[in-house]
Amino acid sequence: MNQGHAAGWAPVADDNAVDALLSTHAQGATVYDTSDVYGLGHSLRLLGRILAQVS
């Protein structure tokens, strides 16, 4: 949320997003395109969660 307004793309549960990222990593993905403005940095934090799990 940013000043009371949603700042993300869709109401996706974090665990579902992490599961999807882990699945893409398991299938060989090595590049993830994200930005600090996606969800006010939330996308970067989720990516950090999966990278910590696979490193």
N, C-alpha and C positions, 0 to 999 in steps of 0.2 A: 504494500500500500504506500502511496505517496500523496500526502495531503488529503487523505480520505478516499482516494481513487485507486482502483486496481492498477497495478503496474506490470502485469504479466500478460501472456498471450492467451492462456486458457486455464480453467480450473483443473489442473492435473496434480494429483497427489505426488509429493516428493518421492515416496517409495516407488511409485510407478515409473517416474522419470529416471530414477537411479537404476531400476531393473532394466529399462530400455537401454540406457547407456552401457550397463554391464554386458548386455546382450550384444550390442554393436561391437564392443571391445573384444568379446569372445569370438566374434566373426571376423576380426582382423582390422577393425577401424583404428586408424592411428592419428587422424586429424579431426578435431572437433571445433567447429566455427561458432564462437559465442562472443558476447560483448558484455561489458559492465553495465550497459543500459538495459539489458534483458532482465526484467524483474528486479531492477536496481541492484544488480550484482548477484542475484539469487542463482542464475544459471551457472555462474562461475563457482559458487559454493557447492552446487550439486556436482559439477564436474570434478571439483577437488575431492569430494567424497568418494567418487568412483576411482579416481587415480590413486587415492590412499589405499584402497582395497586391492588394486591390481599391481601395485608397485612392490 
